[in-house]
Amino acid sequence: MRRPRHGEAFAARATRAVRRIVSSSAAREVASATRSAEILQQPVTTGRQIAVTSIRGGAGKSTVAALLGTTYAHYRQDPVLFVEADPALGSLPIRLGAESLRWTTGDVADIVQPQMSLLDVTGYLVQLRDNAWLLPGSQGRIGAMLDSRSYERAMVALRRYFGVTVVDCETLPAEVARVALSASQARVLTTPATLDGVASTHAVLQWMRGLPPHVIAGTVVVLTEQAPHSGIDLSKAVRALEATGTAVHVLPYDRHLAAGGPIRTELLAHSTRKTAARLAAEVFQLSQKRH
């Protein structure tokens, strides 16, 4: 097995280090990071649920969900939960480095009872780093099922135990994905930074504008660059999507993410870590506006 790659080349890391030393932009960068940290550490009165979805596979949905949840777990004191609401052999457990998968979302829906303590509940979850936990959608089996009623029961039962829950949904328009989007306090819609990806996502956002206003207002779009040069005008793409009333973030190409496998934060490019922190802070702020 090859060694994990850094998200950016050594020359790029060295150049950035020099610029940080000689440039006043370092102070602005520190101030921005401090603001994000303050937002991410805000207390919650009820657990926040954040749904991550896309309209097609290969859009970086599970990668973005993993980056978001890992960021929350790093900054927050309360426990963070990852829920895989996608039983079709999703990649979230791989991205999180989960080695064993026992119970699934469908199983836990029938197990968790109101009188259970956090210690009882976490016995059915996969423990991760930084006080984070994973509830997988399958046990590596093809054909595992998850219906919307089981999903709703599981989320209602688990919500009170975790400060933030990040849900890696099926792709739209699957039923569970639509239920998760409606029930969550904030939503992240991922799309590849391609012409057809942007066009399809624009159409979905126009459809969402016909839903209750809180849905589009609480949605953030993430454009994922899956190659070093996306081949499209990113600024133009961002403006087109922002015109629908949503915030847009660009997740830049990262060699470490592109290689697949478990995400190691220390190997991510600086721009990736910075984007993940800003995205997590904005999505968390949106989730705080809806109860």
Beta strands, then each sheet from edge to edge (+ up, - down):
strand 1: 48-54
strand 2: 80-85
strand 3: 126-127
strand 4: 132-135
strand 5: 164-169
strand 6: 186-192
strand 7: 219-224
strand 8: 247-251
sheet 1: 3+ 4- 2- 5- 1- 6- 7- 8-
end
